[in-house]
Amino acid sequence: MKRVALIAAAAIATVGFAAPVLSQGSQQTVSLMRVDVKTLASGFRTTKILGGDVVNEANQKIGEVDDLIVTESERVPFAILSVGGFLGMGERLVAVPFDSIQMSEK
């Protein structure tokens, strides 16, 4: 057991005296912005949206949220809904603009 501890201590000492690693990429800038905490707190987390049931006006389940996609150019989110099918077979994926969905807590 002492031999393992000495080898680990030697490895840590060697890493501590290694030359500094220089960045290979280009320099990046970070800008800070103020965020309204109340707005964030009233939002919906992606982890809570995925797998959520999608219902119509008559409160009948028509599918569930399979994925969320944000377009690169417009930054508009789309919900990918899994609709139709039976026991996991025959389901179709449908893209819907996220602003057309009304979110509610169960």
MMTF fields as JSON, N, C-alpha, C and O atoms, coordinates in Angstrom:
{
  "mmtfVersion": "1.0.0",
  "mmtfProducer": "UNKNOWN",
  "numBonds": 423,
  "numAtoms": 424,
  "numGroups": 106,
  "numChains": 1,
  "numModels": 1,
  "chainsPerModel": [1],
  "groupsPerChain": [106],
  "chainIdList": ["A"],
  "bondAtomList": [4, 2, 8, 6, 12, 10, 16, 14, 20, 18, 24, 22, 28, 26, 32, 30, 36, 34, 40, 38, 44, 42, 48, 46, 52, 50, 56, 54, 60, 58, 64, 62, 68, 66, 72, 70, 76, 74, 80, 78, 84, 82, 88, 86, 92, 90, 96, 94, 100, 98, 104, 102, 108, 106, 112, 110, 116, 114, 120, 118, 124, 122, 128, 126, 132, 130, 136, 134, 140, 138, 144, 142, 148, 146, 152, 150, 156, 154, 160, 158, 164, 162, 168, 166, 172, 170, 176, 174, 180, 178, 184, 182, 188, 186, 192, 190, 196, 194, 200, 198, 204, 202, 208, 206, 212, 210, 216, 214, 220, 218, 224, 222, 228, 226, 232, 230, 236, 234, 240, 238, 244, 242, 248, 246, 252, 250, 256, 254, 260, 258, 264, 262, 268, 266, 272, 270, 276, 274, 280, 278, 284, 282, 288, 286, 292, 290, 296, 294, 300, 298, 304, 302, 308, 306, 312, 310, 316, 314, 320, 318, 324, 322, 328, 326, 332, 330, 336, 334, 340, 338, 344, 342, 348, 346, 352, 350, 356, 354, 360, 358, 364, 362, 368, 366, 372, 370, 376, 374, 380, 378, 384, 382, 388, 386, 392, 390, 396, 394, 400, 398, 404, 402, 408, 406, 412, 410, 416, 414, 420, 418],
  "bondOrderList": [1, 1, 1, 1, 1, 1, 1, 1, 1, 1, 1, 1, 1, 1, 1, 1, 1, 1, 1, 1, 1, 1, 1, 1, 1, 1, 1, 1, 1, 1, 1, 1, 1, 1, 1, 1, 1, 1, 1, 1, 1, 1, 1, 1, 1, 1, 1, 1, 1, 1, 1, 1, 1, 1, 1, 1, 1, 1, 1, 1, 1, 1, 1, 1, 1, 1, 1, 1, 1, 1, 1, 1, 1, 1, 1, 1, 1, 1, 1, 1, 1, 1, 1, 1, 1, 1, 1, 1, 1, 1, 1, 1, 1, 1, 1, 1, 1, 1, 1, 1, 1, 1, 1, 1, 1],
  "groupList": [{"groupName": "MET", "atomNameList": ["N", "CA", "C", "O"], "elementList": ["N", "C", "C", "O"], "formalChargeList": [0, 0, 0, 0], "bondAtomList": [1, 0, 2, 1, 3, 2], "bondOrderList": [1, 1, 2], "singleLetterCode": "M", "chemCompType": "L-PEPTIDE LINKING"}, {"groupName": "LYS", "atomNameList": ["N", "CA", "C", "O"], "elementList": ["N", "C", "C", "O"], "formalChargeList": [0, 0, 0, 0], "bondAtomList": [1, 0, 2, 1, 3, 2], "bondOrderList": [1, 1, 2], "singleLetterCode": "K", "chemCompType": "L-PEPTIDE LINKING"}, {"groupName": "ARG", "atomNameList": ["N", "CA", "C", "O"], "elementList": ["N", "C", "C", "O"], "formalChargeList": [0, 0, 0, 0], "bondAtomList": [1, 0, 2, 1, 3, 2], "bondOrderList": [1, 1, 2], "singleLetterCode": "R", "chemCompType": "L-PEPTIDE LINKING"}, {"groupName": "VAL", "atomNameList": ["N", "CA", "C", "O"], "elementList": ["N", "C", "C", "O"], "formalChargeList": [0, 0, 0, 0], "bondAtomList": [1, 0, 2, 1, 3, 2], "bondOrderList": [1, 1, 2], "singleLetterCode": "V", "chemCompType": "L-PEPTIDE LINKING"}, {"groupName": "ALA", "atomNameList": ["N", "CA", "C", "O"], "elementList": ["N", "C", "C", "O"], "formalChargeList": [0, 0, 0, 0], "bondAtomList": [1, 0, 2, 1, 3, 2], "bondOrderList": [1, 1, 2], "singleLetterCode": "A", "chemCompType": "L-PEPTIDE LINKING"}, {"groupName": "LEU", "atomNameList": ["N", "CA", "C", "O"], "elementList": ["N", "C", "C", "O"], "formalChargeList": [0, 0, 0, 0], "bondAtomList": [1, 0, 2, 1, 3, 2], "bondOrderList": [1, 1, 2], "singleLetterCode": "L", "chemCompType": "L-PEPTIDE LINKING"}, {"groupName": "ILE", "atomNameList": ["N", "CA", "C", "O"], "elementList": ["N", "C", "C", "O"], "formalChargeList": [0, 0, 0, 0], "bondAtomList": [1, 0, 2, 1, 3, 2], "bondOrderList": [1, 1, 2], "singleLetterCode": "I", "chemCompType": "L-PEPTIDE LINKING"}, {"groupName": "THR", "atomNameList": ["N", "CA", "C", "O"], "elementList": ["N", "C", "C", "O"], "formalChargeList": [0, 0, 0, 0], "bondAtomList": [1, 0, 2, 1, 3, 2], "bondOrderList": [1, 1, 2], "singleLetterCode": "T", "chemCompType": "L-PEPTIDE LINKING"}, {"groupName": "GLY", "atomNameList": ["N", "CA", "C", "O"], "elementList": ["N", "C", "C", "O"], "formalChargeList": [0, 0, 0, 0], "bondAtomList": [1, 0, 2, 1, 3, 2], "bondOrderList": [1, 1, 2], "singleLetterCode": "G", "chemCompType": "PEPTIDE LINKING"}, {"groupName": "PHE", "atomNameList": ["N", "CA", "C", "O"], "elementList": ["N", "C", "C", "O"], "formalChargeList": [0, 0, 0, 0], "bondAtomList": [1, 0, 2, 1, 3, 2], "bondOrderList": [1, 1, 2], "singleLetterCode": "F", "chemCompType": "L-PEPTIDE LINKING"}, {"groupName": "PRO", "atomNameList": ["N", "CA", "C", "O"], "elementList": ["N", "C", "C", "O"], "formalChargeList": [0, 0, 0, 0], "bondAtomList": [1, 0, 2, 1, 3, 2], "bondOrderList": [1, 1, 2], "singleLetterCode": "P", "chemCompType": "L-PEPTIDE LINKING"}, {"groupName": "SER", "atomNameList": ["N", "CA", "C", "O"], "elementList": ["N", "C", "C", "O"], "formalChargeList": [0, 0, 0, 0], "bondAtomList": [1, 0, 2, 1, 3, 2], "bondOrderList": [1, 1, 2], "singleLetterCode": "S", "chemCompType": "L-PEPTIDE LINKING"}, {"groupName": "GLN", "atomNameList": ["N", "CA", "C", "O"], "elementList": ["N", "C", "C", "O"], "formalChargeList": [0, 0, 0, 0], "bondAtomList": [1, 0, 2, 1, 3, 2], "bondOrderList": [1, 1, 2], "singleLetterCode": "Q", "chemCompType": "L-PEPTIDE LINKING"}, {"groupName": "ASP", "atomNameList": ["N", "CA", "C", "O"], "elementList": ["N", "C", "C", "O"], "formalChargeList": [0, 0, 0, 0], "bondAtomList": [1, 0, 2, 1, 3, 2], "bondOrderList": [1, 1, 2], "singleLetterCode": "D", "chemCompType": "L-PEPTIDE LINKING"}, {"groupName": "ASN", "atomNameList": ["N", "CA", "C", "O"], "elementList": ["N", "C", "C", "O"], "formalChargeList": [0, 0, 0, 0], "bondAtomList": [1, 0, 2, 1, 3, 2], "bondOrderList": [1, 1, 2], "singleLetterCode": "N", "chemCompType": "L-PEPTIDE LINKING"}, {"groupName": "GLU", "atomNameList": ["N", "CA", "C", "O"], "elementList": ["N", "C", "C", "O"], "formalChargeList": [0, 0, 0, 0], "bondAtomList": [1, 0, 2, 1, 3, 2], "bondOrderList": [1, 1, 2], "singleLetterCode": "E", "chemCompType": "L-PEPTIDE LINKING"}],
  "groupTypeList": [0, 1, 2, 3, 4, 5, 6, 4, 4, 4, 4, 6, 4, 7, 3, 8, 9, 4, 4, 10, 3, 5, 11, 12, 8, 11, 12, 12, 7, 3, 11, 5, 0, 2, 3, 13, 3, 1, 7, 5, 4, 11, 8, 9, 2, 7, 7, 1, 6, 5, 8, 8, 13, 3, 3, 14, 15, 4, 14, 12, 1, 6, 8, 15, 3, 13, 13, 5, 6, 3, 7, 15, 11, 15, 2, 3, 10, 9, 4, 6, 5, 11, 3, 8, 8, 9, 5, 8, 0, 8, 15, 2, 5, 3, 4, 3, 10, 9, 13, 11, 6, 12, 0, 11, 15, 1],
  "groupIdList": [1, 2, 3, 4, 5, 6, 7, 8, 9, 10, 11, 12, 13, 14, 15, 16, 17, 18, 19, 20, 21, 22, 23, 24, 25, 26, 27, 28, 29, 30, 31, 32, 33, 34, 35, 36, 37, 38, 39, 40, 41, 42, 43, 44, 45, 46, 47, 48, 49, 50, 51, 52, 53, 54, 55, 56, 57, 58, 59, 60, 61, 62, 63, 64, 65, 66, 67, 68, 69, 70, 71, 72, 73, 74, 75, 76, 77, 78, 79, 80, 81, 82, 83, 84, 85, 86, 87, 88, 89, 90, 91, 92, 93, 94, 95, 96, 97, 98, 99, 100, 101, 102, 103, 104, 105, 106],
  "secStructList": [7, 2, 2, 2, 2, 2, 2, 2, 2, 2, 2, 2, 2, 2, 2, 2, 6, 1, 7, 7, 7, 7, 7, 7, 1, 7, 7, 7, 7, 7, 7, 7, 7, 7, 7, 7, 2, 2, 2, 2, 2, 6, 1, 7, 7, 2, 2, 2, 2, 6, 6, 7, 3, 3, 3, 7, 6, 6, 7, 7, 3, 3, 3, 3, 3, 3, 3, 3, 3, 3, 7, 6, 6, 6, 7, 7, 3, 3, 3, 3, 3, 3, 3, 1, 7, 5, 6, 6, 5, 1, 7, 3, 3, 3, 3, 3, 3, 4, 4, 4, 7, 7, 7, 7, 7, 7],
  "xCoordList": [0.82, 0.0, 0.863, 0.513, 1.996, 2.881, 3.46, 3.678, 3.711, 4.29, 3.323, 3.769, 2.02, 1.021, 0.978, 0.888, 1.039, 1.003, 2.229, 2.11, 3.39, 4.6, 4.564, 5.011, 4.047, 3.945, 2.973, 3.248, 1.848, 0.877, 1.469, 1.261, 2.206, 2.83, 3.862, 3.971, 4.626, 5.61, 4.929, 5.423, 3.812, 3.082, 2.525, 2.56, 2.01, 1.479, 2.59, 2.399, 3.741, 4.87, 5.368, 5.73, 5.393, 5.832, 4.889, 5.345, 3.567, 2.592, 2.725, 2.562, 3.017, 3.144, 4.304, 4.256, 5.362, 6.515, 6.495, 7.468, 5.416, 5.328, 5.221, 4.816, 5.586, 5.508, 4.046, 3.185, 3.758, 2.37, 1.851, 2.603, 0.581, -0.047, -0.623, -1.387, -0.253, -0.735, -1.965, -2.08, -2.859, -4.09, -3.796, -2.96, -4.486, -4.308, -5.352, -5.136, -6.462, -7.549, -7.379, -6.384, -8.351, -8.325, -8.888, -9.625, -8.528, -8.969, -10.475, -11.002, -11.151, -12.592, -12.924, -12.23, -13.993, -14.453, -15.797, -16.601, -16.017, -17.254, -17.904, -17.271, -19.174, -19.882, -20.915, -21.559, -21.06, -22.013, -23.267, -23.214, -24.387, -25.641, -26.486, -26.346, -27.346, -28.236, -29.424, -29.971, -29.803, -30.921, -31.92, -31.555, -33.191, -34.251, -34.511, -34.995, -34.193, -34.311, -35.768, -36.043, -36.702, -38.117, -38.595, -39.41, -38.096, -38.462, -37.939, -38.656, -36.698, -36.143, -36.888, -37.13, -37.248, -37.926, -39.315, -39.808, -39.947, -41.286, -41.245, -42.293, -40.057, -39.923, -40.013, -40.15, -39.933, -40.002, -38.645, -38.034, -38.16, -36.883, -37.053, -38.078, -36.043, -36.086, -36.28, -37.014, -35.633, -35.757, -37.184, -37.585, -37.944, -39.333, -40.265, -41.345, -39.849, -40.681, -40.582, -41.592, -39.357, -39.161, -39.945, -39.888, -40.668, -41.484, -42.844, -43.659, -43.098, -44.386, -45.503, -45.288, -46.686, -47.843, -48.305, -48.24, -48.772, -49.365, -50.833, -51.185, -51.695, -53.138, -53.778, -53.221, -54.958, -55.69, -56.654, -56.612, -57.526, -58.467, -59.434, -59.924, -59.712, -60.636, -59.905, -60.469, -58.648, -57.814, -57.554, -57.391, -57.518, -57.202, -55.731, -55.247, -55.028, -53.607, -53.423, -54.012, -52.599, -52.325, -50.87, -50.515, -50.034, -48.636, -47.818, -48.356, -46.501, -45.61, -44.451, -44.166, -43.792, -42.65, -41.444, -41.014, -40.904, -39.776, -38.448, -37.45, -38.428, -37.17, -37.468, -38.597, -36.467, -36.551, -35.393, -34.266, -35.664, -34.634, -34.651, -35.714, -33.464, -33.322, -32.568, -31.465, -33.157, -32.496, -31.306, -31.347, -30.259, -29.032, -29.204, -28.733, -29.869, -29.955, -31.014, -30.782, -32.171, -33.269, -33.421, -34.105, -32.796, -32.905, -34.35, -34.735, -35.147, -36.545, -36.655, -36.253, -37.181, -37.292, -38.487, -39.547, -38.289, -39.349, -39.454, -38.445, -40.686, -40.915, -41.148, -41.95, -40.452, -40.652, -41.59, -41.243, -42.781, -43.802, -43.856, -43.764, -44.004, -44.198, -45.689, -46.251, -46.335, -47.789, -48.182, -47.431, -49.372, -49.92, -49.242, -48.488, -49.517, -48.89, -49.575, -50.453, -49.133, -49.672, -48.547, -47.888, -48.322, -47.27, -45.893, -45.096, -45.634, -44.326, -44.12, -43.026, -45.133, -45.007, -45.908, -47.031, -45.403, -46.2, -46.243, -47.04, -45.401, -45.383, -44.753, -43.882, -45.197, -44.629, -44.085, -44.623, -43.015, -42.443, -42.933, -42.856, -43.438, -43.986, -43.313, -43.255, -42.794, -42.17, -43.234, -43.979, -43.294, -44.272, -43.528, -42.705, -43.795, -43.164, -43.507, -44.661, -42.503, -42.696, -43.712, -44.414, -43.799, -44.75, -46.207, -47.109, -46.464, -47.838, -48.301, -49.455, -47.407, -47.74, -48.032, -47.312, -49.088, -49.394, -48.93, -49.355, -48.052, -47.489, -48.347, -48.89, -48.461, -49.168, -48.566, -48.053, -48.624, -48.17, -49.249, -50.436, -48.847, -49.833, -50.334, -51.169],
  "yCoordList": [-1.189, 0.0, 1.252, 2.254, 1.193, 2.352, 2.609, 3.761, 1.556, 1.696, 2.458, 3.29, 2.195, 2.889, 4.36, 5.215, 4.67, 6.058, 6.822, 7.986, 6.202, 6.874, 7.119, 8.169, 6.183, 6.357, 7.482, 8.298, 7.541, 8.61, 9.957, 10.935, 10.031, 11.288, 11.728, 12.92, 10.785, 11.12, 11.613, 12.541, 11.014, 11.446, 12.841, 13.644, 13.146, 14.477, 15.509, 16.606, 15.188, 16.12, 16.378, 17.509, 15.348, 15.513, 16.428, 17.291, 16.258, 17.107, 18.54, 19.472, 18.731, 20.078, 20.853, 22.082, 20.167, 20.845, 20.858, 21.282, 20.406, 20.369, 21.787, 22.708, 21.949, 23.249, 23.644, 22.774, 24.937, 25.357, 24.976, 24.974, 24.66, 24.297, 25.566, 26.282, 25.84, 27.035, 26.702, 25.605, 27.641, 27.454, 27.365, 28.103, 26.462, 26.296, 27.071, 27.318, 27.456, 28.119, 29.626, 30.166, 30.284, 31.742, 32.318, 31.653, 33.544, 34.204, 34.446, 34.844, 34.203, 34.384, 35.505, 35.718, 36.219, 37.263, 36.834, 36.181, 37.208, 36.885, 38.185, 39.039, 38.333, 39.535, 39.147, 38.103, 39.97, 39.733, 40.544, 41.637, 40.004, 40.738, 40.462, 39.427, 41.386, 41.213, 40.349, 40.491, 39.453, 38.547, 38.715, 38.743, 38.826, 38.938, 37.553, 36.656, 37.391, 36.097, 35.648, 34.452, 36.574, 36.207, 35.633, 34.711, 36.168, 35.644, 34.231, 33.361, 33.99, 32.643, 31.663, 30.52, 32.103, 31.221, 30.816, 29.749, 31.652, 31.327, 30.515, 30.129, 30.251, 29.497, 27.999, 27.528, 27.259, 25.81, 25.24, 25.68, 24.272, 23.62, 22.584, 21.908, 22.467, 21.5, 20.084, 19.296, 19.765, 18.419, 18.106, 16.942, 19.129, 18.93, 18.889, 18.303, 19.516, 19.552, 18.241, 17.715, 17.71, 16.488, 15.336, 15.101, 14.629, 13.518, 13.943, 13.101, 15.25, 15.751, 15.453, 15.42, 15.237, 14.942, 16.181, 17.294, 15.984, 17.032, 16.693, 15.598, 17.634, 17.406, 18.45, 19.526, 18.12, 19.065, 19.875, 19.807, 20.644, 21.507, 20.71, 21.216, 19.457, 18.605, 17.826, 16.913, 18.194, 17.57, 16.089, 15.299, 15.714, 14.353, 14.305, 15.179, 13.285, 13.166, 12.841, 11.89, 13.639, 13.382, 12.992, 12.587, 13.103, 12.737, 13.24, 13.568, 13.298, 13.822, 14.558, 14.371, 15.395, 16.163, 15.233, 14.686, 15.059, 14.156, 14.895, 14.341, 16.161, 16.904, 18.384, 18.766, 19.214, 20.657, 21.042, 20.592, 21.877, 22.313, 23.833, 24.449, 24.431, 25.883, 26.11, 25.593, 26.883, 27.152, 28.076, 28.954, 27.876, 28.643, 30.101, 31.003, 30.331, 31.693, 32.538, 33.715, 31.954, 32.741, 32.595, 33.401, 31.581, 31.297, 31.065, 31.403, 30.482, 30.189, 28.733, 27.847, 28.46, 27.055, 26.353, 26.946, 25.085, 24.216, 23.017, 22.493, 22.587, 21.372, 20.243, 20.378, 19.141, 17.962, 17.039, 16.514, 16.848, 16.046, 14.661, 14.503, 13.669, 12.293, 12.022, 11.979, 11.838, 11.685, 10.39, 9.842, 9.913, 8.717, 7.462, 7.486, 6.385, 5.116, 4.414, 4.959, 3.178, 2.363, 1.503, 0.789, 1.564, 0.816, 1.058, 0.133, 2.309, 2.678, 2.403, 2.627, 1.928, 1.642, 2.579, 2.876, 3.038, 3.889, 5.345, 6.113, 5.744, 7.147, 8.01, 7.554, 9.249, 10.216, 11.387, 11.737, 11.987, 13.178, 14.396, 14.453, 15.375, 16.596, 17.785, 17.866, 18.727, 19.945, 21.028, 21.296, 21.645, 22.69, 23.883, 23.694, 25.117, 26.271, 26.292, 26.106, 26.517, 26.428, 27.447, 27.181, 28.615, 29.621, 29.245, 29.919, 28.178, 27.73, 26.749, 26.319, 26.396, 25.458, 26.229, 27.162, 25.833, 26.418, 25.447, 24.292, 25.912, 25.067, 25.167, 26.227, 24.06, 24.065, 23.035, 22.013, 23.291, 22.337, 21.293, 21.597, 20.063, 18.999, 19.053, 18.237],
  "zCoordList": [0.0, 0.0, 0.0, -0.623, 0.702, 0.723, -0.658, -1.032, -1.416, -2.742, -3.663, -4.454, -3.578, -4.385, -4.012, -4.894, -2.734, -2.282, -2.764, -3.146, -2.755, -3.215, -4.716, -5.178, -5.474, -6.927, -7.247, -8.126, -6.555, -6.78, -6.414, -7.132, -5.307, -4.905, -5.935, -6.221, -6.501, -7.523, -8.79, -9.43, -9.163, -10.364, -10.184, -11.116, -9.0, -8.725, -8.742, -9.266, -8.186, -8.184, -9.596, -9.923, -10.443, -11.829, -12.589, -13.34, -12.41, -13.074, -12.59, -13.377, -11.322, -10.769, -11.371, -11.409, -11.85, -12.421, -13.948, -14.571, -14.552, -16.016, -16.562, -15.853, -17.813, -18.474, -18.663, -18.795, -18.679, -18.854, -20.248, -21.222, -20.323, -21.588, -22.193, -21.546, -23.435, -24.111, -24.949, -25.497, -25.037, -25.792, -27.284, -27.805, -27.962, -29.399, -30.205, -31.392, -29.606, -30.319, -30.348, -29.864, -30.916, -30.975, -29.679, -28.95, -29.418, -28.194, -28.264, -29.302, -27.164, -27.103, -26.144, -25.15, -26.451, -25.55, -24.966, -25.631, -23.734, -23.041, -22.628, -22.008, -22.974, -22.554, -21.502, -21.605, -20.521, -19.44, -19.687, -20.252, -19.262, -19.374, -18.139, -17.488, -17.839, -16.697, -17.114, -18.207, -16.212, -16.463, -15.341, -14.166, -15.713, -14.715, -14.126, -14.817, -12.873, -12.207, -12.141, -12.237, -11.98, -11.912, -13.242, -13.262, -14.345, -15.663, -15.831, -16.325, -15.425, -15.516, -14.62, -15.009, -13.431, -12.483, -12.969, -12.606, -13.782, -14.273, -15.566, -16.083, -16.092, -17.341, -17.119, -15.99, -18.217, -18.183, -18.545, -19.519, -17.786, -18.051, -19.15, -19.23, -19.988, -21.083, -20.565, -21.161, -19.469, -18.911, -18.478, -18.447, -18.146, -17.747, -18.956, -18.885, -20.08, -21.275, -22.048, -22.517, -22.181, -22.953, -22.346, -21.139, -23.183, -22.714, -22.203, -21.827, -22.186, -21.701, -22.679, -23.89, -22.156, -22.988, -23.737, -23.214, -24.962, -25.781, -25.925, -26.365, -25.555, -25.619, -26.524, -26.739, -27.054, -27.886, -27.025, -25.796, -27.685, -26.952, -26.082, -25.073, -26.473, -25.711, -24.614, -24.011, -24.363, -23.339, -23.615, -22.685, -24.909, -25.308, -25.707, -26.425, -25.24, -25.548, -27.03, -27.543, -27.709, -29.125, -29.36, -30.467, -28.352, -28.492, -27.321, -26.263, -27.523, -26.484, -27.14, -28.323, -26.355, -26.847, -26.91, -25.894, -28.116, -28.337, -28.278, -27.819, -28.747, -28.812, -28.961, -29.271, -28.745, -28.988, -29.894, -29.688, -30.902, -31.837, -31.902, -31.971, -31.878, -32.04, -33.338, -33.516, -34.251, -35.52, -35.292, -34.429, -36.063, -35.884, -36.298, -35.607, -37.408, -37.929, -37.231, -36.953, -36.946, -36.383, -34.874, -34.242, -34.292, -32.859, -32.425, -31.306, -33.328, -33.049, -32.62, -33.375, -31.443, -31.022, -31.664, -31.862, -31.98, -32.48, -31.555, -31.083, -31.299, -30.533, -31.528, -32.453, -31.338, -32.173, -31.413, -30.355, -31.964, -31.301, -31.907, -33.125, -31.067, -31.498, -31.408, -30.314, -32.564, -32.584, -33.275, -34.081, -32.943, -33.569, -33.068, -32.095, -33.735, -33.39, -32.237, -31.568, -32.031, -30.956, -30.411, -31.168, -29.12, -28.442, -29.071, -29.227, -29.424, -29.953, -31.424, -31.942, -32.106, -33.537, -34.335, -33.928, -35.475, -36.35, -35.939, -36.477, -34.994, -34.576, -35.662, -36.402, -35.751, -36.689, -35.886, -34.836, -36.388, -35.767, -36.521, -37.748, -35.777, -36.361, -35.7, -34.473, -36.52, -35.994, -35.869, -36.812, -34.694, -34.41, -33.809, -32.913, -34.28, -33.637, -32.15, -31.764, -31.333, -29.894, -29.384, -28.409, -30.034, -29.556, -29.826, -29.327, -30.608, -30.837, -29.756, -29.761, -28.833, -27.766, -26.488, -26.135, -25.801, -24.503, -23.441, -23.421, -22.548, -21.51, -20.252, -19.941, -19.539, -18.262, -17.347, -17.803, -16.067, -15.051, -14.875, -14.988, -14.598, -14.356, -12.955, -12.566]
}
